[in-house]
């Protein structure tokens, strides 16, 4: 019975170790995904800002044409 308990304890230890590794990998993967999403949102916001400024510049250049006074 002692041998069986030793084997069960060893299996339990291995299971806990594997689960700990999986949880750590999951948290790292989740952090990488969040960083990628933040980068995407930042790029998207910068693109929107650029497009808005470009549109404003186009509108100003149309307003500044001779005869539009």
mmCIF file of the N, C-alpha and C atoms, coordinates in Angstrom:
data_MODEL
# 
_entry.id   MODEL 
# 
loop_
_atom_site.group_PDB 
_atom_site.id 
_atom_site.type_symbol 
_atom_site.label_atom_id 
_atom_site.label_alt_id 
_atom_site.label_comp_id 
_atom_site.label_asym_id 
_atom_site.label_entity_id 
_atom_site.label_seq_id 
_atom_site.pdbx_PDB_ins_code 
_atom_site.Cartn_x 
_atom_site.Cartn_y 
_atom_site.Cartn_z 
_atom_site.occupancy 
_atom_site.B_iso_or_equiv 
_atom_site.pdbx_formal_charge 
_atom_site.auth_seq_id 
_atom_site.auth_comp_id 
_atom_site.auth_asym_id 
_atom_site.auth_atom_id 
_atom_site.pdbx_PDB_model_num 
ATOM 1   N N  . UNK A 1 1  ? 0.824   -1.205 0.000   1.00 0.00 ? 1  UNK A N  1 
ATOM 2   C CA . UNK A 1 1  ? 0.000   0.000  0.000   1.00 0.00 ? 1  UNK A CA 1 
ATOM 3   C C  . UNK A 1 1  ? 0.865   1.265  0.000   1.00 0.00 ? 1  UNK A C  1 
ATOM 4   N N  . UNK A 1 2  ? 2.045   1.175  0.629   1.00 0.00 ? 2  UNK A N  1 
ATOM 5   C CA . UNK A 1 2  ? 2.944   2.328  0.665   1.00 0.00 ? 2  UNK A CA 1 
ATOM 6   C C  . UNK A 1 2  ? 3.439   2.655  -0.742  1.00 0.00 ? 2  UNK A C  1 
ATOM 7   N N  . UNK A 1 3  ? 3.723   1.629  -1.503  1.00 0.00 ? 3  UNK A N  1 
ATOM 8   C CA . UNK A 1 3  ? 4.187   1.829  -2.874  1.00 0.00 ? 3  UNK A CA 1 
ATOM 9   C C  . UNK A 1 3  ? 3.091   2.498  -3.718  1.00 0.00 ? 3  UNK A C  1 
ATOM 10  N N  . UNK A 1 4  ? 1.850   2.055  -3.542  1.00 0.00 ? 4  UNK A N  1 
ATOM 11  C CA . UNK A 1 4  ? 0.725   2.629  -4.287  1.00 0.00 ? 4  UNK A CA 1 
ATOM 12  C C  . UNK A 1 4  ? 0.534   4.096  -3.912  1.00 0.00 ? 4  UNK A C  1 
ATOM 13  N N  . UNK A 1 5  ? 0.632   4.418  -2.618  1.00 0.00 ? 5  UNK A N  1 
ATOM 14  C CA . UNK A 1 5  ? 0.506   5.814  -2.184  1.00 0.00 ? 5  UNK A CA 1 
ATOM 15  C C  . UNK A 1 5  ? 1.649   6.664  -2.745  1.00 0.00 ? 5  UNK A C  1 
ATOM 16  N N  . UNK A 1 6  ? 2.829   6.111  -2.807  1.00 0.00 ? 6  UNK A N  1 
ATOM 17  C CA . UNK A 1 6  ? 3.970   6.826  -3.378  1.00 0.00 ? 6  UNK A CA 1 
ATOM 18  C C  . UNK A 1 6  ? 3.749   7.142  -4.847  1.00 0.00 ? 6  UNK A C  1 
ATOM 19  N N  . UNK A 1 7  ? 3.234   6.169  -5.578  1.00 0.00 ? 7  UNK A N  1 
ATOM 20  C CA . UNK A 1 7  ? 2.941   6.374  -7.002  1.00 0.00 ? 7  UNK A CA 1 
ATOM 21  C C  . UNK A 1 7  ? 1.848   7.425  -7.175  1.00 0.00 ? 7  UNK A C  1 
ATOM 22  N N  . UNK A 1 8  ? 0.798   7.354  -6.355  1.00 0.00 ? 8  UNK A N  1 
ATOM 23  C CA . UNK A 1 8  ? -0.285  8.340  -6.432  1.00 0.00 ? 8  UNK A CA 1 
ATOM 24  C C  . UNK A 1 8  ? 0.225   9.742  -6.105  1.00 0.00 ? 8  UNK A C  1 
ATOM 25  N N  . UNK A 1 9  ? 1.069   9.860  -5.085  1.00 0.00 ? 9  UNK A N  1 
ATOM 26  C CA . UNK A 1 9  ? 1.636   11.167 -4.734  1.00 0.00 ? 9  UNK A CA 1 
ATOM 27  C C  . UNK A 1 9  ? 2.500   11.701 -5.872  1.00 0.00 ? 9  UNK A C  1 
ATOM 28  N N  . UNK A 1 10 ? 3.273   10.829 -6.481  1.00 0.00 ? 10 UNK A N  1 
ATOM 29  C CA . UNK A 1 10 ? 4.108   11.236 -7.607  1.00 0.00 ? 10 UNK A CA 1 
ATOM 30  C C  . UNK A 1 10 ? 3.246   11.723 -8.769  1.00 0.00 ? 10 UNK A C  1 
ATOM 31  N N  . UNK A 1 11 ? 2.176   10.983 -9.089  1.00 0.00 ? 11 UNK A N  1 
ATOM 32  C CA . UNK A 1 11 ? 1.268   11.392 -10.167 1.00 0.00 ? 11 UNK A CA 1 
ATOM 33  C C  . UNK A 1 11 ? 0.608   12.728 -9.849  1.00 0.00 ? 11 UNK A C  1 
ATOM 34  N N  . UNK A 1 12 ? 0.207   12.904 -8.607  1.00 0.00 ? 12 UNK A N  1 
ATOM 35  C CA . UNK A 1 12 ? -0.406  14.168 -8.193  1.00 0.00 ? 12 UNK A CA 1 
ATOM 36  C C  . UNK A 1 12 ? 0.588   15.316 -8.351  1.00 0.00 ? 12 UNK A C  1 
ATOM 37  N N  . UNK A 1 13 ? 1.825   15.081 -7.970  1.00 0.00 ? 13 UNK A N  1 
ATOM 38  C CA . UNK A 1 13 ? 2.863   16.098 -8.109  1.00 0.00 ? 13 UNK A CA 1 
ATOM 39  C C  . UNK A 1 13 ? 3.088   16.454 -9.578  1.00 0.00 ? 13 UNK A C  1 
ATOM 40  N N  . UNK A 1 14 ? 3.119   15.456 -10.440 1.00 0.00 ? 14 UNK A N  1 
ATOM 41  C CA . UNK A 1 14 ? 3.294   15.700 -11.876 1.00 0.00 ? 14 UNK A CA 1 
ATOM 42  C C  . UNK A 1 14 ? 2.109   16.484 -12.429 1.00 0.00 ? 14 UNK A C  1 
ATOM 43  N N  . UNK A 1 15 ? 0.898   16.109 -12.034 1.00 0.00 ? 15 UNK A N  1 
ATOM 44  C CA . UNK A 1 15 ? -0.303  16.813 -12.509 1.00 0.00 ? 15 UNK A CA 1 
ATOM 45  C C  . UNK A 1 15 ? -0.275  18.271 -12.072 1.00 0.00 ? 15 UNK A C  1 
ATOM 46  N N  . UNK A 1 16 ? 0.081   18.530 -10.821 1.00 0.00 ? 16 UNK A N  1 
ATOM 47  C CA . UNK A 1 16 ? 0.157   19.909 -10.328 1.00 0.00 ? 16 UNK A CA 1 
ATOM 48  C C  . UNK A 1 16 ? 1.222   20.690 -11.098 1.00 0.00 ? 16 UNK A C  1 
ATOM 49  N N  . UNK A 1 17 ? 2.356   20.070 -11.365 1.00 0.00 ? 17 UNK A N  1 
ATOM 50  C CA . UNK A 1 17 ? 3.420   20.747 -12.117 1.00 0.00 ? 17 UNK A CA 1 
ATOM 51  C C  . UNK A 1 17 ? 2.959   21.087 -13.532 1.00 0.00 ? 17 UNK A C  1 
ATOM 52  N N  . UNK A 1 18 ? 2.306   20.147 -14.194 1.00 0.00 ? 18 UNK A N  1 
ATOM 53  C CA . UNK A 1 18 ? 1.820   20.381 -15.562 1.00 0.00 ? 18 UNK A CA 1 
ATOM 54  C C  . UNK A 1 18 ? 0.770   21.486 -15.569 1.00 0.00 ? 18 UNK A C  1 
ATOM 55  N N  . UNK A 1 19 ? -0.152  21.452 -14.619 1.00 0.00 ? 19 UNK A N  1 
ATOM 56  C CA . UNK A 1 19 ? -1.180  22.494 -14.552 1.00 0.00 ? 19 UNK A CA 1 
ATOM 57  C C  . UNK A 1 19 ? -0.564  23.867 -14.278 1.00 0.00 ? 19 UNK A C  1 
ATOM 58  N N  . UNK A 1 20 ? 0.431   23.914 -13.418 1.00 0.00 ? 20 UNK A N  1 
ATOM 59  C CA . UNK A 1 20 ? 1.107   25.184 -13.136 1.00 0.00 ? 20 UNK A CA 1 
ATOM 60  C C  . UNK A 1 20 ? 1.769   25.733 -14.394 1.00 0.00 ? 20 UNK A C  1 
ATOM 61  N N  . UNK A 1 21 ? 2.427   24.874 -15.138 1.00 0.00 ? 21 UNK A N  1 
ATOM 62  C CA . UNK A 1 21 ? 3.069   25.303 -16.392 1.00 0.00 ? 21 UNK A CA 1 
ATOM 63  C C  . UNK A 1 21 ? 2.019   25.801 -17.384 1.00 0.00 ? 21 UNK A C  1 
ATOM 64  N N  . UNK A 1 22 ? 0.903   25.077 -17.504 1.00 0.00 ? 22 UNK A N  1 
ATOM 65  C CA . UNK A 1 22 ? -0.158  25.477 -18.443 1.00 0.00 ? 22 UNK A CA 1 
ATOM 66  C C  . UNK A 1 22 ? -0.759  26.824 -18.046 1.00 0.00 ? 22 UNK A C  1 
ATOM 67  N N  . UNK A 1 23 ? -0.976  27.040 -16.750 1.00 0.00 ? 23 UNK A N  1 
ATOM 68  C CA . UNK A 1 23 ? -1.527  28.318 -16.281 1.00 0.00 ? 23 UNK A CA 1 
ATOM 69  C C  . UNK A 1 23 ? -0.550  29.446 -16.587 1.00 0.00 ? 23 UNK A C  1 
ATOM 70  N N  . UNK A 1 24 ? 0.733   29.221 -16.358 1.00 0.00 ? 24 UNK A N  1 
ATOM 71  C CA . UNK A 1 24 ? 1.748   30.231 -16.651 1.00 0.00 ? 24 UNK A CA 1 
ATOM 72  C C  . UNK A 1 24 ? 1.780   30.548 -18.146 1.00 0.00 ? 24 UNK A C  1 
ATOM 73  N N  . UNK A 1 25 ? 1.738   29.517 -18.991 1.00 0.00 ? 25 UNK A N  1 
ATOM 74  C CA . UNK A 1 25 ? 1.739   29.728 -20.441 1.00 0.00 ? 25 UNK A CA 1 
ATOM 75  C C  . UNK A 1 25 ? 0.489   30.488 -20.875 1.00 0.00 ? 25 UNK A C  1 
ATOM 76  N N  . UNK A 1 26 ? -0.653  30.155 -20.274 1.00 0.00 ? 26 UNK A N  1 
ATOM 77  C CA . UNK A 1 26 ? -1.902  30.840 -20.608 1.00 0.00 ? 26 UNK A CA 1 
ATOM 78  C C  . UNK A 1 26 ? -1.814  32.319 -20.257 1.00 0.00 ? 26 UNK A C  1 
ATOM 79  N N  . UNK A 1 27 ? -1.282  32.631 -19.065 1.00 0.00 ? 27 UNK A N  1 
ATOM 80  C CA . UNK A 1 27 ? -1.199  34.035 -18.666 1.00 0.00 ? 27 UNK A CA 1 
ATOM 81  C C  . UNK A 1 27 ? -0.231  34.802 -19.563 1.00 0.00 ? 27 UNK A C  1 
ATOM 82  N N  . UNK A 1 28 ? 0.870   34.166 -19.974 1.00 0.00 ? 28 UNK A N  1 
ATOM 83  C CA . UNK A 1 28 ? 1.798   34.824 -20.899 1.00 0.00 ? 28 UNK A CA 1 
ATOM 84  C C  . UNK A 1 28 ? 1.139   35.058 -22.257 1.00 0.00 ? 28 UNK A C  1 
ATOM 85  N N  . UNK A 1 29 ? 0.421   34.060 -22.743 1.00 0.00 ? 29 UNK A N  1 
ATOM 86  C CA . UNK A 1 29 ? -0.254  34.173 -24.041 1.00 0.00 ? 29 UNK A CA 1 
ATOM 87  C C  . UNK A 1 29 ? -1.319  35.268 -23.986 1.00 0.00 ? 29 UNK A C  1 
ATOM 88  N N  . UNK A 1 30 ? -2.053  35.319 -22.891 1.00 0.00 ? 30 UNK A N  1 
ATOM 89  C CA . UNK A 1 30 ? -3.088  36.341 -22.733 1.00 0.00 ? 30 UNK A CA 1 
ATOM 90  C C  . UNK A 1 30 ? -2.462  37.732 -22.727 1.00 0.00 ? 30 UNK A C  1 
ATOM 91  N N  . UNK A 1 31 ? -1.318  37.884 -22.057 1.00 0.00 ? 31 UNK A N  1 
ATOM 92  C CA . UNK A 1 31 ? -0.630  39.168 -22.024 1.00 0.00 ? 31 UNK A CA 1 
ATOM 93  C C  . UNK A 1 31 ? -0.157  39.563 -23.423 1.00 0.00 ? 31 UNK A C  1 
ATOM 94  N N  . UNK A 1 32 ? 0.369   38.613 -24.182 1.00 0.00 ? 32 UNK A N  1 
ATOM 95  C CA . UNK A 1 32 ? 0.815   38.900 -25.550 1.00 0.00 ? 32 UNK A CA 1 
ATOM 96  C C  . UNK A 1 32 ? -0.359  39.331 -26.425 1.00 0.00 ? 32 UNK A C  1 
ATOM 97  N N  . UNK A 1 33 ? -1.495  38.671 -26.264 1.00 0.00 ? 33 UNK A N  1 
ATOM 98  C CA . UNK A 1 33 ? -2.682  39.036 -27.044 1.00 0.00 ? 33 UNK A CA 1 
ATOM 99  C C  . UNK A 1 33 ? -3.137  40.445 -26.681 1.00 0.00 ? 33 UNK A C  1 
ATOM 100 N N  . UNK A 1 34 ? -3.135  40.767 -25.382 1.00 0.00 ? 34 UNK A N  1 
ATOM 101 C CA . UNK A 1 34 ? -3.536  42.110 -24.958 1.00 0.00 ? 34 UNK A CA 1 
ATOM 102 C C  . UNK A 1 34 ? -2.585  43.171 -25.500 1.00 0.00 ? 34 UNK A C  1 
ATOM 103 N N  . UNK A 1 35 ? -1.288  42.884 -25.500 1.00 0.00 ? 35 UNK A N  1 
ATOM 104 C CA . UNK A 1 35 ? -0.324  43.831 -26.058 1.00 0.00 ? 35 UNK A CA 1 
ATOM 105 C C  . UNK A 1 35 ? -0.552  44.023 -27.556 1.00 0.00 ? 35 UNK A C  1 
ATOM 106 N N  . UNK A 1 36 ? -0.844  42.942 -28.260 1.00 0.00 ? 36 UNK A N  1 
ATOM 107 C CA . UNK A 1 36 ? -1.117  43.033 -29.698 1.00 0.00 ? 36 UNK A CA 1 
ATOM 108 C C  . UNK A 1 36 ? -2.377  43.854 -29.955 1.00 0.00 ? 36 UNK A C  1 
ATOM 109 N N  . UNK A 1 37 ? -3.409  43.625 -29.148 1.00 0.00 ? 37 UNK A N  1 
ATOM 110 C CA . UNK A 1 37 ? -4.647  44.396 -29.305 1.00 0.00 ? 37 UNK A CA 1 
ATOM 111 C C  . UNK A 1 37 ? -4.414  45.874 -29.017 1.00 0.00 ? 37 UNK A C  1 
ATOM 112 N N  . UNK A 1 38 ? -3.651  46.181 -27.972 1.00 0.00 ? 38 UNK A N  1 
ATOM 113 C CA . UNK A 1 38 ? -3.346  47.575 -27.662 1.00 0.00 ? 38 UNK A CA 1 
ATOM 114 C C  . UNK A 1 38 ? -2.576  48.224 -28.802 1.00 0.00 ? 38 UNK A C  1 
ATOM 115 N N  . UNK A 1 39 ? -1.625  47.493 -29.367 1.00 0.00 ? 39 UNK A N  1 
ATOM 116 C CA . UNK A 1 39 ? -0.859  48.014 -30.504 1.00 0.00 ? 39 UNK A CA 1 
ATOM 117 C C  . UNK A 1 39 ? -1.788  48.278 -31.689 1.00 0.00 ? 39 UNK A C  1 
ATOM 118 N N  . UNK A 1 40 ? -2.698  47.351 -31.946 1.00 0.00 ? 40 UNK A N  1 
ATOM 119 C CA . UNK A 1 40 ? -3.646  47.516 -33.048 1.00 0.00 ? 40 UNK A CA 1 
ATOM 120 C C  . UNK A 1 40 ? -4.518  48.751 -32.825 1.00 0.00 ? 40 UNK A C  1 
ATOM 121 N N  . UNK A 1 41 ? -5.023  48.916 -31.587 1.00 0.00 ? 41 UNK A N  1 
ATOM 122 C CA . UNK A 1 41 ? -5.872  50.077 -31.293 1.00 0.00 ? 41 UNK A CA 1 
ATOM 123 C C  . UNK A 1 41 ? -5.085  51.376 -31.445 1.00 0.00 ? 41 UNK A C  1 
ATOM 124 N N  . UNK A 1 42 ? -3.836  51.375 -30.998 1.00 0.00 ? 42 UNK A N  1 
ATOM 125 C CA . UNK A 1 42 ? -3.009  52.577 -31.152 1.00 0.00 ? 42 UNK A CA 1 
ATOM 126 C C  . UNK A 1 42 ? -2.792  52.899 -32.624 1.00 0.00 ? 42 UNK A C  1 
ATOM 127 N N  . UNK A 1 43 ? -2.498  51.888 -33.422 1.00 0.00 ? 43 UNK A N  1 
ATOM 128 C CA . UNK A 1 43 ? -2.301  52.107 -34.865 1.00 0.00 ? 43 UNK A CA 1 
ATOM 129 C C  . UNK A 1 43 ? -3.589  52.588 -35.521 1.00 0.00 ? 43 UNK A C  1 
ATOM 130 N N  . UNK A 1 44 ? -4.693  52.001 -35.109 1.00 0.00 ? 44 UNK A N  1 
ATOM 131 C CA . UNK A 1 44 ? -5.986  52.386 -35.665 1.00 0.00 ? 44 UNK A CA 1 
ATOM 132 C C  . UNK A 1 44 ? -6.307  53.841 -35.321 1.00 0.00 ? 44 UNK A C  1 
ATOM 133 N N  . UNK A 1 45 ? -6.053  54.228 -34.071 1.00 0.00 ? 45 UNK A N  1 
ATOM 134 C CA . UNK A 1 45 ? -6.294  55.611 -33.654 1.00 0.00 ? 45 UNK A CA 1 
ATOM 135 C C  . UNK A 1 45 ? -5.386  56.576 -34.408 1.00 0.00 ? 45 UNK A C  1 
ATOM 136 N N  . UNK A 1 46 ? -4.129  56.209 -34.586 1.00 0.00 ? 46 UNK A N  1 
ATOM 137 C CA . UNK A 1 46 ? -3.207  57.068 -35.327 1.00 0.00 ? 46 UNK A CA 1 
ATOM 138 C C  . UNK A 1 46 ? -3.650  57.202 -36.781 1.00 0.00 ? 46 UNK A C  1 
ATOM 139 N N  . UNK A 1 47 ? -4.134  56.115 -37.375 1.00 0.00 ? 47 UNK A N  1 
ATOM 140 C CA . UNK A 1 47 ? -4.595  56.164 -38.764 1.00 0.00 ? 47 UNK A CA 1 
ATOM 141 C C  . UNK A 1 47 ? -5.818  57.072 -38.883 1.00 0.00 ? 47 UNK A C  1 
ATOM 142 N N  . UNK A 1 48 ? -6.759  56.955 -37.929 1.00 0.00 ? 48 UNK A N  1 
ATOM 143 C CA . UNK A 1 48 ? -7.938  57.822 -37.943 1.00 0.00 ? 48 UNK A CA 1 
ATOM 144 C C  . UNK A 1 48 ? -7.541  59.285 -37.795 1.00 0.00 ? 48 UNK A C  1 
ATOM 145 N N  . UNK A 1 49 ? -6.602  59.548 -36.881 1.00 0.00 ? 49 UNK A N  1 
ATOM 146 C CA . UNK A 1 49 ? -6.121  60.909 -36.662 1.00 0.00 ? 49 UNK A CA 1 
ATOM 147 C C  . UNK A 1 49 ? -5.463  61.454 -37.930 1.00 0.00 ? 49 UNK A C  1 
ATOM 148 N N  . UNK A 1 50 ? -4.652  60.630 -38.562 1.00 0.00 ? 50 UNK A N  1 
ATOM 149 C CA . UNK A 1 50 ? -3.990  61.031 -39.807 1.00 0.00 ? 50 UNK A CA 1 
ATOM 150 C C  . UNK A 1 50 ? -5.023  61.346 -40.887 1.00 0.00 ? 50 UNK A C  1 
ATOM 151 N N  . UNK A 1 51 ? -6.019  60.473 -41.039 1.00 0.00 ? 51 UNK A N  1 
ATOM 152 C CA . UNK A 1 51 ? -7.050  60.687 -42.061 1.00 0.00 ? 51 UNK A CA 1 
ATOM 153 C C  . UNK A 1 51 ? -7.837  61.963 -41.791 1.00 0.00 ? 51 UNK A C  1 
ATOM 154 N N  . UNK A 1 52 ? -8.141  62.215 -40.520 1.00 0.00 ? 52 UNK A N  1 
ATOM 155 C CA . UNK A 1 52 ? -8.882  63.424 -40.163 1.00 0.00 ? 52 UNK A CA 1 
ATOM 156 C C  . UNK A 1 52 ? -8.055  64.670 -40.478 1.00 0.00 ? 52 UNK A C  1 
ATOM 157 N N  . UNK A 1 53 ? -6.782  64.642 -40.131 1.00 0.00 ? 53 UNK A N  1 
ATOM 158 C CA . UNK A 1 53 ? -5.920  65.795 -40.415 1.00 0.00 ? 53 UNK A CA 1 
ATOM 159 C C  . UNK A 1 53 ? -5.759  65.999 -41.915 1.00 0.00 ? 53 UNK A C  1 
ATOM 160 N N  . UNK A 1 54 ? -5.648  64.909 -42.646 1.00 0.00 ? 54 UNK A N  1 
ATOM 161 C CA . UNK A 1 54 ? -5.527  65.008 -44.100 1.00 0.00 ? 54 UNK A CA 1 
ATOM 162 C C  . UNK A 1 54 ? -6.799  65.614 -44.699 1.00 0.00 ? 54 UNK A C  1 
ATOM 163 N N  . UNK A 1 55 ? -7.943  65.198 -44.186 1.00 0.00 ? 55 UNK A N  1 
ATOM 164 C CA . UNK A 1 55 ? -9.214  65.746 -44.673 1.00 0.00 ? 55 UNK A CA 1 
ATOM 165 C C  . UNK A 1 55 ? -9.330  67.228 -44.331 1.00 0.00 ? 55 UNK A C  1 
ATOM 166 N N  . UNK A 1 56 ? -8.918  67.602 -43.125 1.00 0.00 ? 56 UNK A N  1 
ATOM 167 C CA . UNK A 1 56 ? -8.959  69.014 -42.734 1.00 0.00 ? 56 UNK A CA 1 
ATOM 168 C C  . UNK A 1 56 ? -8.033  69.844 -43.616 1.00 0.00 ? 56 UNK A C  1 
ATOM 169 N N  . UNK A 1 57 ? -6.861  69.308 -43.921 1.00 0.00 ? 57 UNK A N  1 
ATOM 170 C CA . UNK A 1 57 ? -5.907  70.008 -44.776 1.00 0.00 ? 57 UNK A CA 1 
ATOM 171 C C  . UNK A 1 57 ? -6.472  70.178 -46.186 1.00 0.00 ? 57 UNK A C  1 
ATOM 172 N N  . UNK A 1 58 ? -7.129  69.143 -46.689 1.00 0.00 ? 58 UNK A N  1 
ATOM 173 C CA . UNK A 1 58 ? -7.753  69.224 -48.013 1.00 0.00 ? 58 UNK A CA 1 
ATOM 174 C C  . UNK A 1 58 ? -8.835  70.298 -48.018 1.00 0.00 ? 58 UNK A C  1 
ATOM 175 N N  . UNK A 1 59 ? -9.658  70.319 -46.962 1.00 0.00 ? 59 UNK A N  1 
ATOM 176 C CA . UNK A 1 59 ? -10.720 71.327 -46.877 1.00 0.00 ? 59 UNK A CA 1 
ATOM 177 C C  . UNK A 1 59 ? -10.141 72.734 -46.797 1.00 0.00 ? 59 UNK A C  1 
ATOM 178 N N  . UNK A 1 60 ? -9.059  72.912 -46.046 1.00 0.00 ? 60 UNK A N  1 
ATOM 179 C CA . UNK A 1 60 ? -8.438  74.235 -45.946 1.00 0.00 ? 60 UNK A CA 1 
ATOM 180 C C  . UNK A 1 60 ? -7.864  74.663 -47.290 1.00 0.00 ? 60 UNK A C  1 
ATOM 181 N N  . UNK A 1 61 ? -7.253  73.726 -48.018 1.00 0.00 ? 61 UNK A N  1 
ATOM 182 C CA . UNK A 1 61 ? -6.669  74.100 -49.307 1.00 0.00 ? 61 UNK A CA 1 
ATOM 183 C C  . UNK A 1 61 ? -7.767  74.460 -50.302 1.00 0.00 ? 61 UNK A C  1 
ATOM 184 N N  . UNK A 1 62 ? -8.930  73.823 -50.207 1.00 0.00 ? 62 UNK A N  1 
ATOM 185 C CA . UNK A 1 62 ? -10.059 74.182 -51.078 1.00 0.00 ? 62 UNK A CA 1 
ATOM 186 C C  . UNK A 1 62 ? -10.559 75.574 -50.715 1.00 0.00 ? 62 UNK A C  1 
ATOM 187 N N  . UNK A 1 63 ? -10.631 75.879 -49.396 1.00 0.00 ? 63 UNK A N  1 
ATOM 188 C CA . UNK A 1 63 ? -11.095 77.192 -48.948 1.00 0.00 ? 63 UNK A CA 1 
ATOM 189 C C  . UNK A 1 63 ? -10.133 78.307 -49.344 1.00 0.00 ? 63 UNK A C  1 
ATOM 190 N N  . UNK A 1 64 ? -8.864  78.010 -49.488 1.00 0.00 ? 64 UNK A N  1 
ATOM 191 C CA . UNK A 1 64 ? -7.852  79.033 -49.771 1.00 0.00 ? 64 UNK A CA 1 
ATOM 192 C C  . UNK A 1 64 ? -7.656  79.277 -51.261 1.00 0.00 ? 64 UNK A C  1 
ATOM 193 N N  . UNK A 1 65 ? -8.384  78.604 -52.110 1.00 0.00 ? 65 UNK A N  1 
ATOM 194 C CA . UNK A 1 65 ? -8.247  78.830 -53.555 1.00 0.00 ? 65 UNK A CA 1 
ATOM 195 C C  . UNK A 1 65 ? -8.722  80.240 -53.899 1.00 0.00 ? 65 UNK A C  1 
ATOM 196 N N  . UNK A 1 66 ? -8.097  80.842 -54.896 1.00 0.00 ? 66 UNK A N  1 
ATOM 197 C CA . UNK A 1 66 ? -8.538  82.184 -55.319 1.00 0.00 ? 66 UNK A CA 1 
ATOM 198 C C  . UNK A 1 66 ? -10.004 82.146 -55.759 1.00 0.00 ? 66 UNK A C  1 
ATOM 199 N N  . UNK A 1 67 ? -10.744 83.148 -55.330 1.00 0.00 ? 67 UNK A N  1 
ATOM 200 C CA . UNK A 1 67 ? -12.152 83.222 -55.699 1.00 0.00 ? 67 UNK A CA 1 
ATOM 201 C C  . UNK A 1 67 ? -13.069 82.596 -54.663 1.00 0.00 ? 67 UNK A C  1 
ATOM 202 N N  . UNK A 1 68 ? -12.532 81.969 -53.636 1.00 0.00 ? 68 UNK A N  1 
ATOM 203 C CA . UNK A 1 68 ? -13.347 81.385 -52.572 1.00 0.00 ? 68 UNK A CA 1 
ATOM 204 C C  . UNK A 1 68 ? -13.329 82.275 -51.332 1.00 0.00 ? 68 UNK A C  1 
ATOM 205 N N  . UNK A 1 69 ? -13.401 83.567 -51.515 1.00 0.00 ? 69 UNK A N  1 
ATOM 206 C CA . UNK A 1 69 ? -13.281 84.465 -50.366 1.00 0.00 ? 69 UNK A CA 1 
ATOM 207 C C  . UNK A 1 69 ? -14.585 85.048 -49.988 1.00 0.00 ? 69 UNK A C  1 
# 
